[in-house]
Amino acid sequence: MNRIDLKARVIEIPKPKSVFTKFGNFATVTNAKVTDETGIIQLPLWNEQIATVSVGDTIQVENARVVTFRGERQLRVGRGGQLSVIEKCAHTKTKKAIDSPSPAPQ
């Protein structure tokens, strides 16, 4: 599918990793997960994009395409596409904060 425009919420951003690209240079990438009313899909974020998006943000994606990579569907924003944050999350709980038990009342 090509030329996809959508609004979605970022629900997960794994730790970025450094990869060697087919263009012969190193880049940083992470496969974020985003959701809208149709479901959940991976959204690869590259280099500077990673720092602009946080869990809980609402994003607008324009002129993207869906591909299958290593058995997983991905929403890719290529050179002709655009990704923008249209609403920043007021606060973001970290995994550590979510996993930590609440202190006992005294």
C-alpha atoms as an extended CHARMM CRD file, in Angstrom:
* protein
*
       106  EXT
         1         1  MET       CA              0.0000000000        0.0000000000        0.0000000000  PROA      1               0.0000000000
         2         2  ASN       CA              1.3180000000        3.4090000000       -0.9470000000  PROA      2               0.0000000000
         3         3  ARG       CA              0.4900000000        7.0480000000       -0.2340000000  PROA      3               0.0000000000
         4         4  ILE       CA             -0.9510000000        6.4990000000        3.2350000000  PROA      4               0.0000000000
         5         5  ASP       CA             -1.9140000000        9.4370000000        5.4540000000  PROA      5               0.0000000000
         6         6  LEU       CA             -2.8730000000        8.8020000000        9.0770000000  PROA      6               0.0000000000
         7         7  LYS       CA             -2.9220000000       10.0820000000       12.6230000000  PROA      7               0.0000000000
         8         8  ALA       CA             -1.6520000000        7.6290000000       15.2640000000  PROA      8               0.0000000000
         9         9  ARG       CA             -0.4520000000        7.4190000000       18.8620000000  PROA      9               0.0000000000
        10        10  VAL       CA              3.0450000000        6.1480000000       19.7060000000  PROA      10              0.0000000000
        11        11  ILE       CA              2.7690000000        3.2420000000       22.1710000000  PROA      11              0.0000000000
        12        12  GLU       CA              6.3240000000        1.8760000000       22.2500000000  PROA      12              0.0000000000
        13        13  ILE       CA              9.8390000000        2.9860000000       21.3240000000  PROA      13              0.0000000000
        14        14  PRO       CA             12.4800000000        0.2790000000       21.8340000000  PROA      14              0.0000000000
        15        15  LYS       CA             16.1210000000        1.1300000000       22.5120000000  PROA      15              0.0000000000
        16        16  PRO       CA             17.7160000000        2.4010000000       19.2650000000  PROA      16              0.0000000000
        17        17  LYS       CA             20.4990000000        0.4240000000       17.6250000000  PROA      17              0.0000000000
        18        18  SER       CA             23.2750000000        1.2760000000       15.2040000000  PROA      18              0.0000000000
        19        19  VAL       CA             23.0960000000       -0.4330000000       11.7980000000  PROA      19              0.0000000000
        20        20  PHE       CA             25.1960000000       -0.4440000000        8.6490000000  PROA      20              0.0000000000
        21        21  THR       CA             22.9650000000        0.6730000000        5.7700000000  PROA      21              0.0000000000
        22        22  LYS       CA             22.8800000000       -0.4700000000        2.1620000000  PROA      22              0.0000000000
        23        23  PHE       CA             24.2580000000        2.9980000000        1.3200000000  PROA      23              0.0000000000
        24        24  GLY       CA             27.5370000000        2.1960000000        3.0970000000  PROA      24              0.0000000000
        25        25  ASN       CA             27.1660000000        4.2760000000        6.2590000000  PROA      25              0.0000000000
        26        26  PHE       CA             26.0530000000        3.8020000000        9.8490000000  PROA      26              0.0000000000
        27        27  ALA       CA             22.6450000000        4.9610000000       11.0430000000  PROA      27              0.0000000000
        28        28  THR       CA             20.5920000000        4.7090000000       14.2220000000  PROA      28              0.0000000000
        29        29  VAL       CA             17.1810000000        3.0310000000       13.9830000000  PROA      29              0.0000000000
        30        30  THR       CA             14.3610000000        1.8240000000       16.2040000000  PROA      30              0.0000000000
        31        31  ASN       CA             11.0450000000        0.2120000000       15.3030000000  PROA      31              0.0000000000
        32        32  ALA       CA              8.4430000000        2.1690000000       17.2340000000  PROA      32              0.0000000000
        33        33  LYS       CA              4.9060000000        0.8520000000       17.5000000000  PROA      33              0.0000000000
        34        34  VAL       CA              1.9850000000        3.1250000000       16.7000000000  PROA      34              0.0000000000
        35        35  THR       CA             -1.7550000000        2.5850000000       16.9250000000  PROA      35              0.0000000000
        36        36  ASP       CA             -4.9180000000        4.0080000000       15.4390000000  PROA      36              0.0000000000
        37        37  GLU       CA             -8.4860000000        2.7370000000       15.0970000000  PROA      37              0.0000000000
        38        38  THR       CA             -7.3640000000        0.0540000000       12.6020000000  PROA      38              0.0000000000
        39        39  GLY       CA             -4.6840000000       -1.5720000000       14.7850000000  PROA      39              0.0000000000
        40        40  ILE       CA             -0.9810000000       -1.5300000000       15.6640000000  PROA      40              0.0000000000
        41        41  ILE       CA              1.9530000000       -1.3380000000       13.2490000000  PROA      41              0.0000000000
        42        42  GLN       CA              5.7190000000       -0.8250000000       13.4190000000  PROA      42              0.0000000000
        43        43  LEU       CA              7.0900000000        2.5540000000       12.4030000000  PROA      43              0.0000000000
        44        44  PRO       CA             10.8550000000        2.6440000000       11.7720000000  PROA      44              0.0000000000
        45        45  LEU       CA             12.3950000000        5.8520000000       13.1390000000  PROA      45              0.0000000000
        46        46  TRP       CA             15.8130000000        6.8790000000       11.8430000000  PROA      46              0.0000000000
        47        47  ASN       CA             18.5100000000        9.1300000000       13.2980000000  PROA      47              0.0000000000
        48        48  GLU       CA             17.0330000000       12.5630000000       14.1860000000  PROA      48              0.0000000000
        49        49  GLN       CA             13.4340000000       11.2570000000       14.0600000000  PROA      49              0.0000000000
        50        50  ILE       CA             14.0850000000        9.1720000000       17.1830000000  PROA      50              0.0000000000
        51        51  ALA       CA             14.6190000000       12.2080000000       19.4350000000  PROA      51              0.0000000000
        52        52  THR       CA             11.5190000000       14.0190000000       18.1600000000  PROA      52              0.0000000000
        53        53  VAL       CA              8.9840000000       11.3250000000       19.0960000000  PROA      53              0.0000000000
        54        54  SER       CA              8.0370000000       10.0520000000       22.5790000000  PROA      54              0.0000000000
        55        55  VAL       CA              5.7000000000        7.3470000000       23.8530000000  PROA      55              0.0000000000
        56        56  GLY       CA              2.2180000000        8.8340000000       24.1410000000  PROA      56              0.0000000000
        57        57  ASP       CA              2.7170000000       11.4380000000       21.3960000000  PROA      57              0.0000000000
        58        58  THR       CA              0.1370000000       11.7640000000       18.6340000000  PROA      58              0.0000000000
        59        59  ILE       CA              1.7790000000       11.8650000000       15.2230000000  PROA      59              0.0000000000
        60        60  GLN       CA              0.6740000000       12.7040000000       11.7010000000  PROA      60              0.0000000000
        61        61  VAL       CA              2.1630000000       10.5730000000        8.9230000000  PROA      61              0.0000000000
        62        62  GLU       CA              1.7830000000       11.6480000000        5.3040000000  PROA      62              0.0000000000
        63        63  ASN       CA              2.6020000000        9.8420000000        2.0670000000  PROA      63              0.0000000000
        64        64  ALA       CA              3.8780000000        6.6760000000        3.7890000000  PROA      64              0.0000000000
        65        65  ARG       CA              3.7300000000        3.0810000000        2.5850000000  PROA      65              0.0000000000
        66        66  VAL       CA              3.1950000000       -0.3200000000        4.1960000000  PROA      66              0.0000000000
        67        67  VAL       CA              5.8040000000       -3.0100000000        3.5610000000  PROA      67              0.0000000000
        68        68  THR       CA              6.5950000000       -6.3910000000        5.0740000000  PROA      68              0.0000000000
        69        69  PHE       CA             10.0930000000       -6.6370000000        6.5730000000  PROA      69              0.0000000000
        70        70  ARG       CA             11.2550000000       -9.8180000000        8.3050000000  PROA      70              0.0000000000
        71        71  GLY       CA              7.6780000000      -11.0330000000        8.5440000000  PROA      71              0.0000000000
        72        72  GLU       CA              6.3630000000       -7.8450000000       10.2030000000  PROA      72              0.0000000000
        73        73  ARG       CA              4.2780000000       -5.1010000000        8.6140000000  PROA      73              0.0000000000
        74        74  GLN       CA              5.8860000000       -1.6710000000        8.7980000000  PROA      74              0.0000000000
        75        75  LEU       CA              4.6620000000        1.8150000000        8.0300000000  PROA      75              0.0000000000
        76        76  ARG       CA              7.5540000000        3.5280000000        6.2720000000  PROA      76              0.0000000000
        77        77  VAL       CA              7.9790000000        7.2510000000        5.8310000000  PROA      77              0.0000000000
        78        78  GLY       CA             10.3520000000        7.5630000000        2.8910000000  PROA      78              0.0000000000
        79        79  ARG       CA             11.9200000000       10.5550000000        1.2220000000  PROA      79              0.0000000000
        80        80  GLY       CA              8.5770000000       11.6880000000       -0.1940000000  PROA      80              0.0000000000
        81        81  GLY       CA              6.7640000000       11.2650000000        3.1210000000  PROA      81              0.0000000000
        82        82  GLN       CA              6.5050000000       13.3150000000        6.2710000000  PROA      82              0.0000000000
        83        83  LEU       CA              6.2160000000       12.5610000000        9.9790000000  PROA      83              0.0000000000
        84        84  SER       CA              5.2540000000       15.2650000000       12.4640000000  PROA      84              0.0000000000
        85        85  VAL       CA              4.2660000000       15.3280000000       16.1180000000  PROA      85              0.0000000000
        86        86  ILE       CA              0.8800000000       17.0270000000       16.3950000000  PROA      86              0.0000000000
        87        87  GLU       CA              0.3780000000       16.5180000000       20.1370000000  PROA      87              0.0000000000
        88        88  LYS       CA              3.0920000000       15.8760000000       22.7230000000  PROA      88              0.0000000000
        89        89  CYS       CA              2.2410000000       13.6170000000       25.6300000000  PROA      89              0.0000000000
        90        90  ALA       CA              1.8980000000       15.6150000000       28.8670000000  PROA      90              0.0000000000
        91        91  HSD       CA              3.9020000000       13.0170000000       30.7720000000  PROA      91              0.0000000000
        92        92  THR       CA              5.5050000000        9.7280000000       29.8680000000  PROA      92              0.0000000000
        93        93  LYS       CA              5.9470000000        6.8800000000       32.3070000000  PROA      93              0.0000000000
        94        94  THR       CA              9.1350000000        4.9420000000       31.8140000000  PROA      94              0.0000000000
        95        95  LYS       CA              9.1310000000        1.1550000000       31.8180000000  PROA      95              0.0000000000
        96        96  LYS       CA             10.9660000000        1.2550000000       35.1430000000  PROA      96              0.0000000000
        97        97  ALA       CA              8.2900000000        3.4810000000       36.6780000000  PROA      97              0.0000000000
        98        98  ILE       CA              5.5260000000        1.2100000000       35.4030000000  PROA      98              0.0000000000
        99        99  ASP       CA              7.2210000000       -1.9760000000       36.6400000000  PROA      99              0.0000000000
       100       100  SER       CA              8.1220000000       -0.6060000000       40.0780000000  PROA      100             0.0000000000
       101       101  PRO       CA              5.6310000000       -1.3540000000       42.8420000000  PROA      101             0.0000000000
       102       102  SER       CA              3.9700000000        1.5800000000       44.5550000000  PROA      102             0.0000000000
       103       103  PRO       CA              5.2990000000        2.4150000000       48.0200000000  PROA      103             0.0000000000
       104       104  ALA       CA              3.2200000000        1.0080000000       50.8610000000  PROA      104             0.0000000000
       105       105  PRO       CA              1.0170000000        3.5470000000       52.6460000000  PROA      105             0.0000000000
       106       106  GLN       CA              2.2310000000        4.5230000000       56.0980000000  PROA      106             0.0000000000
